[in-house]
Amino acid sequence: MMETDVKRYHISEWALFRSNFQRLLPYVPIVDLYDGLLSVLNGYLSIDLVSLNKRLENMYPEESEHMSMKEIIMKHYGLEAMQLIESAL
């Protein structure tokens, strides 16, 4: 569940979101994760959770067998990266 203090990015803030994403998750390409349809429908930037999970499984196959996606993000990228992901769910 998304925390109330997590900043949501309005659809017009794509450049800021992309910049923060690239800074916080430098090895995870955002291009494959952006969900344009959902972003337009809800007015906030959204990412495809299934695609993110698949990307992390490919990047960290041993860990994905026994760790959640959240645990992997926290371990490799930290709390701020996890909050960014939560803001786009």
N, CA, C and O atoms as a MOPAC input file, in Angstrom:
PM7 MOZYME 1SCF
protein

 N      0.83900 1    -1.18100 1     0.00000 1
 C      0.00000 1     0.00000 1     0.00000 1
 C      0.88100 1     1.24000 1     0.00000 1
 O      1.91400 1     1.27100 1     0.67000 1
 N      0.48600 1     2.24000 1    -0.73300 1
 C      1.30400 1     3.43400 1    -0.85200 1
 C      1.17600 1     4.29100 1     0.40400 1
 O      0.08600 1     4.48000 1     0.94400 1
 N      2.31500 1     4.79800 1     0.84800 1
 C      2.34900 1     5.66800 1     2.01900 1
 C      1.79100 1     7.02900 1     1.65000 1
 O      1.91100 1     7.45500 1     0.50100 1
 N      1.18100 1     7.72200 1     2.61000 1
 C      0.55800 1     9.00800 1     2.32300 1
 C      1.56800 1    10.11400 1     2.07900 1
 O      1.24000 1    11.10400 1     1.42400 1
 N      2.79100 1     9.97700 1     2.58500 1
 C      3.77400 1    11.03400 1     2.41700 1
 C      4.62800 1    10.86300 1     1.15100 1
 O      5.55800 1    11.63900 1     0.92900 1
 N      4.32800 1     9.87400 1     0.33700 1
 C      5.05200 1     9.66200 1    -0.91100 1
 C      4.50300 1    10.62200 1    -1.96400 1
 O      3.29300 1    10.70200 1    -2.17900 1
 N      5.40900 1    11.34800 1    -2.61600 1
 C      5.00900 1    12.32900 1    -3.63000 1
 C      4.55900 1    11.61800 1    -4.89700 1
 O      5.27300 1    10.76000 1    -5.41600 1
 N      3.39000 1    11.96500 1    -5.39300 1
 C      2.91700 1    11.47900 1    -6.69600 1
 C      3.36600 1    12.47900 1    -7.74000 1
 O      3.32800 1    13.68500 1    -7.49600 1
 N      3.78500 1    12.01100 1    -8.88000 1
 C      4.22500 1    12.86600 1    -9.97100 1
 C      3.09100 1    13.04200 1   -10.96800 1
 O      2.60300 1    12.07200 1   -11.54800 1
 N      2.67800 1    14.28800 1   -11.16100 1
 C      1.65900 1    14.58800 1   -12.16000 1
 C      2.22100 1    14.22900 1   -13.52500 1
 O      3.43500 1    14.26000 1   -13.72800 1
 N      1.36000 1    13.89500 1   -14.44300 1
 C      1.78200 1    13.47300 1   -15.77800 1
 C      2.67200 1    14.52200 1   -16.45600 1
 O      3.51300 1    14.17300 1   -17.28400 1
 N      2.49600 1    15.78100 1   -16.11700 1
 C      3.31500 1    16.84500 1   -16.70500 1
 C      4.72900 1    16.90300 1   -16.11200 1
 O      5.57000 1    17.65900 1   -16.59700 1
 N      4.99600 1    16.10800 1   -15.06600 1
 C      6.30300 1    16.10300 1   -14.40800 1
 C      7.19200 1    14.94400 1   -14.88400 1
 O      8.06600 1    14.48200 1   -14.15100 1
 N      6.95800 1    14.48400 1   -16.11600 1
 C      7.70000 1    13.35200 1   -16.67200 1
 C      9.21500 1    13.56600 1   -16.58900 1
 O      9.93900 1    12.66600 1   -16.16300 1
 N      9.69700 1    14.73600 1   -16.98900 1
 C     11.14400 1    14.99400 1   -17.00200 1
 C     11.73500 1    14.88200 1   -15.59100 1
 O     12.80800 1    14.30700 1   -15.41200 1
 N     11.04400 1    15.42200 1   -14.60900 1
 C     11.51900 1    15.34500 1   -13.22300 1
 C     11.51200 1    13.89800 1   -12.73600 1
 O     12.47800 1    13.44000 1   -12.12700 1
 N     10.42600 1    13.18400 1   -13.00300 1
 C     10.33800 1    11.77900 1   -12.59300 1
 C     11.45000 1    10.96100 1   -13.23900 1
 O     12.13600 1    10.19600 1   -12.56000 1
 N     11.63100 1    11.12100 1   -14.54800 1
 C     12.66200 1    10.37000 1   -15.28000 1
 C     14.05100 1    10.67200 1   -14.71500 1
 O     14.86400 1     9.76500 1   -14.53900 1
 N     14.31600 1    11.93400 1   -14.43600 1
 C     15.60300 1    12.32800 1   -13.87000 1
 C     15.83100 1    11.67100 1   -12.51000 1
 O     16.90700 1    11.13300 1   -12.25000 1
 N     14.83000 1    11.71500 1   -11.65200 1
 C     14.93900 1    11.08600 1   -10.32900 1
 C     15.08200 1     9.57300 1   -10.44900 1
 O     15.85500 1     8.95800 1    -9.71400 1
 N     14.34000 1     8.97800 1   -11.37300 1
 C     14.40500 1     7.53700 1   -11.58500 1
 C     15.81400 1     7.13200 1   -12.01800 1
 O     16.38600 1     6.18400 1   -11.48200 1
 N     16.36100 1     7.85000 1   -12.98300 1
 C     17.69800 1     7.52300 1   -13.48600 1
 C     18.77000 1     7.73000 1   -12.41300 1
 O     19.76200 1     7.00200 1   -12.37100 1
 N     18.56900 1     8.70800 1   -11.56200 1
 C     19.52300 1     8.96300 1   -10.48200 1
 C     19.43800 1     7.87900 1    -9.40900 1
 O     20.46700 1     7.42200 1    -8.91000 1
 N     18.24000 1     7.47000 1    -9.05600 1
 C     18.05300 1     6.52700 1    -7.95300 1
 C     18.16300 1     5.06700 1    -8.37500 1
 O     18.56400 1     4.21700 1    -7.57900 1
 N     17.81100 1     4.77400 1    -9.61800 1
 C     17.86300 1     3.39900 1   -10.13000 1
 C     18.65800 1     3.39600 1   -11.43900 1
 O     18.09500 1     3.15500 1   -12.50700 1
 N     19.95900 1     3.66400 1   -11.35700 1
 C     20.75600 1     3.91000 1   -12.55900 1
 C     20.85900 1     2.73600 1   -13.52900 1
 O     21.13000 1     2.95500 1   -14.71000 1
 N     20.65700 1     1.53000 1   -13.08900 1
 C     20.81000 1     0.36800 1   -13.97200 1
 C     19.46400 1    -0.19600 1   -14.44100 1
 O     19.42000 1    -1.24000 1   -15.09200 1
 N     18.38800 1     0.48500 1   -14.11400 1
 C     17.05400 1     0.03400 1   -14.49700 1
 C     16.50000 1     1.00700 1   -15.53800 1
 O     16.18300 1     2.14700 1   -15.19800 1
 N     16.37700 1     0.58400 1   -16.79700 1
 C     15.87100 1     1.49600 1   -17.83100 1
 C     14.38900 1     1.79000 1   -17.65600 1
 O     13.57000 1     0.87500 1   -17.57800 1
 N     14.05600 1     3.05200 1   -17.59800 1
 C     12.66800 1     3.45700 1   -17.39400 1
 C     11.80800 1     3.26900 1   -18.63400 1
 O     10.59600 1     3.07800 1   -18.52900 1
 N     12.42200 1     3.32400 1   -19.79400 1
 C     11.67600 1     3.25300 1   -21.04800 1
 C     10.76200 1     2.03500 1   -21.10700 1
 O      9.63200 1     2.13700 1   -21.58300 1
 N     11.22800 1     0.89900 1   -20.63900 1
 C     10.43000 1    -0.32300 1   -20.67600 1
 C      9.35600 1    -0.36900 1   -19.59000 1
 O      8.46700 1    -1.22000 1   -19.63300 1
 N      9.43300 1     0.52400 1   -18.63700 1
 C      8.55500 1     0.44100 1   -17.47100 1
 C      7.40200 1     1.43000 1   -17.47600 1
 O      6.39400 1     1.20600 1   -16.80600 1
 N      7.53400 1     2.51800 1   -18.21800 1
 C      6.51900 1     3.57200 1   -18.21600 1
 C      5.20400 1     3.03600 1   -18.76200 1
 O      5.17800 1     2.41700 1   -19.82600 1
 N      4.11900 1     3.26800 1   -18.04400 1
 C      2.78200 1     2.84600 1   -18.46900 1
 C      2.00600 1     4.07700 1   -18.90700 1
 O      1.35400 1     4.73600 1   -18.09700 1
 N      2.08200 1     4.37900 1   -20.19800 1
 C      1.45500 1     5.57300 1   -20.74500 1
 C     -0.04900 1     5.60900 1   -20.58800 1
 O     -0.60900 1     6.64800 1   -20.23800 1
 N     -0.71300 1     4.49100 1   -20.84300 1
 C     -2.17500 1     4.45700 1   -20.75200 1
 C     -2.64500 1     4.72100 1   -19.32700 1
 O     -3.51700 1     5.56100 1   -19.10800 1
 N     -2.08100 1     4.02100 1   -18.36900 1
 C     -2.48000 1     4.21700 1   -16.97000 1
 C     -2.14500 1     5.63000 1   -16.50200 1
 O     -2.89800 1     6.22400 1   -15.73100 1
 N     -1.02700 1     6.16300 1   -16.96100 1
 C     -0.65000 1     7.53300 1   -16.59800 1
 C     -1.69300 1     8.53000 1   -17.08300 1
 O     -2.08600 1     9.43500 1   -16.34700 1
 N     -2.14000 1     8.36100 1   -18.32100 1
 C     -3.15100 1     9.26000 1   -18.88400 1
 C     -4.47500 1     9.10200 1   -18.15100 1
 O     -5.14600 1    10.09100 1   -17.85700 1
 N     -4.85000 1     7.87100 1   -17.85600 1
 C     -6.13200 1     7.61900 1   -17.20000 1
 C     -6.20400 1     8.19400 1   -15.79000 1
 O     -7.24100 1     8.72600 1   -15.39400 1
 N     -5.10300 1     8.09300 1   -15.01900 1
 C     -5.18300 1     8.57700 1   -13.63500 1
 C     -4.54800 1     9.95600 1   -13.43400 1
 O     -4.65500 1    10.53400 1   -12.35200 1
 N     -3.88600 1    10.48700 1   -14.47200 1
 C     -3.31900 1    11.83000 1   -14.38700 1
 C     -1.98500 1    11.90200 1   -13.65800 1
 O     -1.42000 1    12.98500 1   -13.50700 1
 N     -1.48300 1    10.77400 1   -13.21000 1
 C     -0.19900 1    10.69900 1   -12.52500 1
 C      0.68100 1     9.68300 1   -13.23100 1
 O      0.18600 1     8.71900 1   -13.81600 1
 N      1.97500 1     9.90200 1   -13.17700 1
 C      2.89300 1     8.97500 1   -13.81300 1
 C      2.79200 1     7.60400 1   -13.17100 1
 O      2.75000 1     7.47400 1   -11.94700 1
 N      2.75300 1     6.58400 1   -14.01700 1
 C      2.61200 1     5.21400 1   -13.54600 1
 C      3.61600 1     4.32500 1   -14.26300 1
 O      3.95000 1     4.54600 1   -15.42600 1
 N      4.08600 1     3.31900 1   -13.54400 1
 C      4.95400 1     2.33400 1   -14.16300 1
 C      4.27500 1     0.98000 1   -14.11100 1
 O      3.39600 1     0.74200 1   -13.28300 1
 N      4.68600 1     0.10600 1   -14.99500 1
 C      4.14500 1    -1.24100 1   -15.09600 1
 C      4.86400 1    -2.12400 1   -14.07900 1
 O      6.04400 1    -2.44000 1   -14.23400 1
 N      4.15000 1    -2.50700 1   -13.06200 1
 C      4.72400 1    -3.28900 1   -11.96800 1
 C      5.21400 1    -4.65400 1   -12.44300 1
 O      6.24600 1    -5.13400 1   -11.97400 1
 N      4.49800 1    -5.27900 1   -13.35700 1
 C      4.89800 1    -6.59100 1   -13.87900 1
 C      6.21900 1    -6.47000 1   -14.63300 1
 O      7.10800 1    -7.30500 1   -14.46800 1
 N      6.34900 1    -5.44000 1   -15.45400 1
 C      7.59700 1    -5.22800 1   -16.19700 1
 C      8.76400 1    -4.94700 1   -15.25900 1
 O      9.87400 1    -5.43200 1   -15.47900 1
 N      8.51400 1    -4.16800 1   -14.22000 1
 C      9.56400 1    -3.89100 1   -13.23800 1
 C      9.99900 1    -5.18000 1   -12.55600 1
 O     11.19400 1    -5.41500 1   -12.37800 1
 N      9.05500 1    -5.99900 1   -12.18200 1
 C      9.37200 1    -7.26800 1   -11.52500 1
 C     10.20400 1    -8.16100 1   -12.44600 1
 O     11.18200 1    -8.76300 1   -12.00200 1
 N      9.82800 1    -8.25000 1   -13.71300 1
 C     10.58000 1    -9.06700 1   -14.66900 1
 C     11.99600 1    -8.52300 1   -14.84000 1
 O     12.95600 1    -9.29100 1   -14.89900 1
 N     12.12400 1    -7.20600 1   -14.91900 1
 C     13.44400 1    -6.58700 1   -15.06400 1
 C     14.32800 1    -6.93900 1   -13.86600 1
 O     15.48900 1    -7.31100 1   -14.03800 1
 N     13.78300 1    -6.82300 1   -12.65900 1
 C     14.55500 1    -7.13800 1   -11.45100 1
 C     14.90300 1    -8.62200 1   -11.37700 1
 O     15.98800 1    -8.98100 1   -10.92000 1
 N     13.99300 1    -9.48200 1   -11.82000 1
 C     14.28000 1   -10.92100 1   -11.84700 1
 C     15.44700 1   -11.22000 1   -12.77700 1
 O     16.28800 1   -12.06400 1   -12.47000 1
 N     15.49800 1   -10.52900 1   -13.91400 1
 C     16.60500 1   -10.72500 1   -14.85600 1
 C     17.91800 1   -10.17400 1   -14.31200 1
 O     18.98100 1   -10.74700 1   -14.54900 1
 N     17.84600 1    -9.07400 1   -13.59100 1
 C     19.04600 1    -8.44500 1   -13.05200 1
 C     19.58000 1    -9.16600 1   -11.82000 1
 O     20.79100 1    -9.23800 1   -11.60900 1
 N     18.67300 1    -9.69700 1   -11.01100 1
 C     19.05500 1   -10.32600 1    -9.73100 1
 C     18.36300 1   -11.69100 1    -9.59800 1
 O     17.53500 1   -11.87800 1    -8.70700 1
 N     18.69800 1   -12.64600 1   -10.48300 1
 C     17.97100 1   -13.91900 1   -10.49200 1
 C     18.06900 1   -14.71700 1    -9.19100 1
 O     17.08300 1   -15.31700 1    -8.76300 1
 N     19.23100 1   -14.73100 1    -8.56200 1
 C     19.38100 1   -15.50600 1    -7.32900 1
 C     18.53900 1   -14.90900 1    -6.20300 1
 O     17.92500 1   -15.63400 1    -5.42000 1
 N     18.52100 1   -13.59300 1    -6.13500 1
 C     17.78300 1   -12.93200 1    -5.05800 1
 C     16.27600 1   -12.98800 1    -5.28500 1
 O     15.50700 1   -13.06200 1    -4.32700 1
 N     15.85500 1   -12.95500 1    -6.53200 1
 C     14.41500 1   -12.92200 1    -6.81300 1
 C     13.71600 1   -14.21200 1    -6.39900 1
 O     12.49500 1   -14.25300 1    -6.24800 1
 N     14.51000 1   -15.26200 1    -6.21900 1
 C     13.92100 1   -16.52800 1    -5.78200 1
 C     13.47100 1   -16.49000 1    -4.32700 1
 O     12.55500 1   -17.21900 1    -3.94700 1
 N     14.10200 1   -15.65100 1    -3.50700 1
 C     13.76900 1   -15.66100 1    -2.07300 1
 C     13.54100 1   -14.26000 1    -1.48800 1
 O     13.36100 1   -14.11300 1    -0.27900 1
 N     13.55000 1   -13.23200 1    -2.34800 1
 C     13.31000 1   -11.86800 1    -1.86900 1
 C     12.16700 1   -11.23700 1    -2.66800 1
 O     11.97000 1   -11.54000 1    -3.84500 1
 N     11.43600 1   -10.37300 1    -2.01600 1
 C     10.37900 1    -9.64700 1    -2.71400 1
 C     10.99500 1    -8.53600 1    -3.56900 1
 O     12.15600 1    -8.16700 1    -3.38800 1
 N     10.21600 1    -8.02400 1    -4.48100 1
 C     10.66700 1    -6.92000 1    -5.31700 1
 C     11.06000 1    -5.73200 1    -4.43700 1
 O     12.07400 1    -5.08100 1    -4.69000 1
 N     10.28100 1    -5.45700 1    -3.42800 1
 C     10.57500 1    -4.34800 1    -2.51700 1
 C     11.90500 1    -4.56700 1    -1.80400 1
 O     12.70000 1    -3.63600 1    -1.67100 1
 N     12.14600 1    -5.78200 1    -1.35000 1
 C     13.40600 1    -6.08600 1    -0.66500 1
 C     14.60500 1    -5.90200 1    -1.59600 1
 O     15.64400 1    -5.39200 1    -1.17700 1
 N     14.46500 1    -6.30900 1    -2.83900 1
 C     15.55400 1    -6.15700 1    -3.81100 1
 C     15.83500 1    -4.68400 1    -4.06700 1
 O     16.99100 1    -4.26400 1    -4.09000 1
 N     14.78800 1    -3.90700 1    -4.25700 1
 C     14.97200 1    -2.47100 1    -4.49700 1
 C     15.62800 1    -1.81100 1    -3.28800 1
 O     16.55900 1    -1.02100 1    -3.44000 1
 N     15.15200 1    -2.12900 1    -2.10300 1
 C     15.71900 1    -1.54600 1    -0.89000 1
 C     17.19100 1    -1.92400 1    -0.74400 1
 O     18.01500 1    -1.08000 1    -0.39000 1
 N     17.52400 1    -3.16900 1    -1.01000 1
 C     18.90700 1    -3.64600 1    -0.85300 1
 C     19.85400 1    -2.95700 1    -1.83500 1
 O     20.93900 1    -2.52200 1    -1.45100 1
 N     19.44900 1    -2.86000 1    -3.08700 1
 C     20.36200 1    -2.37200 1    -4.12200 1
 C     20.27000 1    -0.86700 1    -4.37800 1
 O     21.22800 1    -0.25700 1    -4.85100 1
 N     19.11800 1    -0.27000 1    -4.06600 1
 C     18.91400 1     1.13100 1    -4.44100 1
 C     18.49800 1     2.03500 1    -3.28200 1
 O     18.64200 1     3.25400 1    -3.37600 1
 N     17.99000 1     1.46700 1    -2.20400 1
 C     17.67300 1     2.24700 1    -1.01500 1
 C     16.23500 1     2.70900 1    -0.88900 1
 O     15.41000 1     2.50100 1    -1.77900 1
 N     15.96000 1     3.34100 1     0.23700 1
 C     14.61500 1     3.78400 1     0.59400 1
 C     14.06800 1     4.82700 1    -0.37700 1
 O     12.90700 1     4.74700 1    -0.78000 1
 N     14.87400 1     5.78400 1    -0.74900 1
 C     14.39400 1     6.83800 1    -1.64400 1
 C     13.96000 1     6.26300 1    -2.99600 1
 O     12.97800 1     6.71800 1    -3.58100 1
 N     14.68900 1     5.27200 1    -3.48200 1
 C     14.30400 1     4.60900 1    -4.73500 1
 C     12.98300 1     3.87000 1    -4.56200 1
 O     12.13000 1     3.90500 1    -5.44900 1
 N     12.80900 1     3.20700 1    -3.43200 1
 C     11.56000 1     2.49600 1    -3.18700 1
 C     10.38700 1     3.45600 1    -3.10400 1
 O      9.30100 1     3.15600 1    -3.60000 1
 N     10.59600 1     4.60800 1    -2.48000 1
 C      9.53300 1     5.60800 1    -2.40200 1
 C      9.18400 1     6.13500 1    -3.78800 1
 O      8.01500 1     6.39600 1    -4.07000 1
 N     10.16800 1     6.29400 1    -4.64700 1
 C      9.90400 1     6.72400 1    -6.01500 1
 C      9.04700 1     5.69000 1    -6.74200 1
 O      8.08600 1     6.04400 1    -7.42500 1
 N      9.39500 1     4.42600 1    -6.59600 1
 C      8.60400 1     3.36300 1    -7.21700 1
 C      7.18200 1     3.37800 1    -6.67200 1
 O      6.22600 1     3.27800 1    -7.44100 1
 N      7.03100 1     3.49900 1    -5.36900 1
 C      5.70000 1     3.53100 1    -4.76200 1
 C      4.87900 1     4.70500 1    -5.27400 1
 O      3.65600 1     4.61100 1    -5.37700 1
 N      5.54300 1     5.80800 1    -5.59300 1
 C      4.81500 1     6.98400 1    -6.07100 1
 C      4.21700 1     6.74900 1    -7.45500 1
 O      3.30800 1     7.46900 1    -7.86800 1
 N      4.71900 1     5.75200 1    -8.16800 1
 C      4.26100 1     5.50100 1    -9.53200 1
 C      3.42200 1     4.23900 1    -9.64700 1
 O      3.21000 1     3.73200 1   -10.74900 1
 N      2.95000 1     3.73300 1    -8.53000 1
 C      2.09000 1     2.54500 1    -8.54900 1
 C      0.63700 1     2.91700 1    -8.42900 1
 O     -0.22700 1     2.04000 1    -8.42900 1

